[in-house]
Amino acid sequence: MATKDISSRLDENADMTQRGLLRRIHLDALLLVALLALCGFGLLVVYSAGDQDIIIVERQLTRLILAFGLMAAVAQVPPHLLRRWSFALYLFGVVMLIAVLLFGDVGKGAQRWLDLGIVRFQPSELLKLAVPMTVAWLLSERPLPPRLPWILLAVMLTLIPVLLIAKQPDLGTALLVVSAGVLVLFIAGLSWWTILGLGLTVSAIAPLAWLIMHDYQRARVLTFLNPESDPLGTGYHIIQSQIAIGSGGISGKGWLNGTQSHLEFLPERHTDFIFAVIGEEFGFAGILVLLALYFFIILRGLMITAHAHDRYGRLLAGGLTLVFFVYVFVNTGMVTGLLPVVGVPLPLISYGGTSMVTLLIGFGMIMSVETHKKKART
Amino acid sequence: MRLTSLEERQREQRLVATRAIVSAIIVLLGLLLLSLRLLHLQVDRHEHFTVLSKDNRVKIQPVPPARGLIFDAKGILLADNHPTFSLEITLEKVEDLAATIDELAQLVPIDANDRARFERLKRQRMRFQGVPIRLNLTPKEMARFAVNGHRFPGVDVRAELVRTYPLVEATAHVLGYVGRINEREMTQIDTSNYAGTHFIGKGGLEKAHEDVLHGRVGYQQVEVNARGRILRTLESTPPTPGQDVFLYLDMTLQRVAIDALGERRGAVVAIDPRNGGVLAMVSKPSYDPNLFVEGITQADYNALLHSPDKPLFDRAARGQYPPGSTVKPFVALGGLASGFTTARKTVFCSGSFSLPGQSHRFRCWRKGGHGTVNLERAIVESCDVYFYSLANQMGIDRLHGFLSQFGFGMRTGIDVAGELTGLLPSREWKQRVRRQSWYPGETLIVGIGQGSFLATPLQLAAATATMANRGYFIQPRLARASRFPGATKETPFPLVSHRVEVSDPHYWDSVISAMTQVVESPRGTAKRIRTPEYRIAGKTGTSQVFTIGQKQTYHESKISERMRDHALFIAFAPVEDPRIAVAVLVENGGHGGSDAAPVARRVMDAYLGGSTLIETPGATDADHESDGD
């Protein structure tokens, strides 16, 4: 292909020499190294936050191995196959969501789980992948940027599962799913005017959202606005996590030495609030390193997006990469008190399996987009 | 898709690439915003959050000192600390109290008594202080609670040292007891020193020496988790334990006194005149002070309170009785000292005495009269007329002034809380209390220790010791010294004393010699306690009972017993070198010589090593001849 731009050519050269082996098994070396570094750091923090319980670390490690395995497996699937299965996966996911609302298990006051006898399954996780895949699939049928009817169709396809998830209620996942759909649209080149229009519509609808919110969701928003109003109730999380982070200072209290975390002042410290443990034990310096790592992963994802050879691959890789950033920003924003408390884990660090598996499968897809370029060309 | 032109594809790629770059910039801005926020939290406000973090995890906890122990003169333990475990509820932390107690009751037995005590202590508690719902948990019950404890926020097992009095009734009135601090006491103590302490001396020695026994509170900085559980101690200032207190009280003597009183109601106080140390201090009947430590049940308390024998009443320090003829040696000494009588001067006792120009006859206890009596005979035979005459000559002011020096009408200052003053009547007192002027006739009654004149057995013992010391008054003391546990150096309690001065020391000889004859003379009112082993100086007395039950003639047998006079006896021995002074009161005992004196003799025998007096059952009439008025 004579029209191929220089960077791709360089890329390809690099592929052939340095990353040849990994490239042949469809893994992206830069992403893989960064992801492994992030997850390795995550294990250290989980060990500290989980009161140095080696069993917790072992469980997390098991999940990581499984998730990396799935990532590698998904990376083998060429993007055109992913594209073909997108809508089917989406339909399956929506049906499952309806099933959850009808027969699901109640956990932590919300219906999220579907007990399939052998495994407990959380369909909303599936939608985190299915929605960007479907929107990418939809928009890849026509030249970019998309026209209004397609945009509206994409928004509709996004909102159906989002409303079902919000009804469970799981605000955090709903937020991630809606942003996945919207971000694919953004990557697709949605015009700035349309973005403005969507933004205005959302702000007009926001007061309506207040009306349909659950009491606990309203309480979260209210305590976000004024955490000190209820220091022992809902404001406790925010106050304690800020104390943890703030007392960490520049260099931190040292690994395993975080008093807030170890003395149980910090709630959910090895799951949603693990960022506060990092802030307390590793300080501002440690957090900068972590944020740099995240930025590197996102940057690599966006590079893959920019260099992808087919429309679907671009949209999917871009959407998944930006959702990853939304994960990071919503979680850290919540823990530092910039955003209201929404149940979103710190990606690839927080203890817990489902989100980690979903995220790494997503990275598998991004790698697939990157490593199947040749095949797509031939 | 494959139909799109090459140009279109390049345009699309540029569009997506642009969006990717815009996204990268947005991501970078987002992360920058986050970094600024973290800079603010971790650098600008680091100090602030460090303080909050310390506040969070470090709590200051008071460490209560162990209360000092109390030992008798020979090292016998009188008050001990016994470790117990109790289940406590902090009311401020419990939402539904009734439900919590009911649930607890399914775990450990909680009976009606426990609930009643809880209700009672609940009303007296301090804020945020646990109230015990169950005491003395068994190890099994503790284990059962430990497993289920998480279900009961605000309910804790507390280990604490609880006071016990191993000798039970024998030391009840002397030591008093400790009990839980109530709201009223909270206002009177240094609350920071009592942070963590639950018990305080409520009476007796425990209250009088509270400051010495309690010690000073210690503090520890502890690291706690969010649930308030202590994880480790960071820094601690250990408490200063309460000092052990060593008494003059000799349990051997105390027991002898208790046995000597037997089933009779009464009091015995024995003092070592050389140092004011209280060797024995008994009030009968007594009670079990251990019942009070953790809060007595209402039923038990009512039984004690309403018993006609008044076991809670400390007759030794709080019982105020007309001292009767036991004051005569002191009045006689006052007469000598003020020159209104001499050892030789005589008075004729016809059986009664009248003031000049008045018809009222003040009777001598012996109807036929004693005839001509001098000072010695007046004391030995307890002639009232002699003392009417002497008191009349001295006048109330001089009488009051002189007797005050022996401690009548005022607290002796003994280290037993709640001591009463007795009453030594005076012109001023009568004007103040009764708004009447003094009548000369009243002076005569004071002269024989009756009427409004009241003294406690303790005052009588202190006055007797002063007589034995020939005027050296030492404030009676139970506690000899205090000592920190484990230390060797004792801190003696200071002696407080003063002197009763008389112009001629021979006056003491005259009175003491007469008191010796009370025991040694064949006419002496206490001759039955004479012993060849050592010489005793003493004086009998009878105090009249003013009973309110005079109209209740129906319960004659019962009331007549209670209406009998109280028998009194004071003594010291050996006369030449006094080592013990004793005052004995037997309520409704009848006669000082026959009923009170033998008790004093047994106590002195025990102390001075004399052979125990054998009570002669077939006592003659002469033996029963004793004083009266």
Interface residues (C-beta under 8 A of the other chain):
Chain A: T3 S140 E141 P143 L144 P145 F186 I187 A188 G189 Q240 Q242 I243 A244 I245 G246 S247 G248 G249 I250 T259 Q260 L263 E264 F265 G279 G283 F284 I287 L288 L291 Y294 F295 I298 L299 L302 M303 T305 A306 A308 D310 R311 R314 L315 G318 T321 L322 F325 F329 T332 G333 T336 G337 L338
Chain B: M1 T4 L6 E8 Q10 E12 Q13 L15 V16 A17 T18 R19 A20 I21 S23 A24 V27 L28 G30 L31 L33 L34 S35 R37 L38 L39 L41 Q42 V43 R45 H46 H48 F49 T50 L52 S53 N56 R57 E223 V224 N225 A226 R227 L231
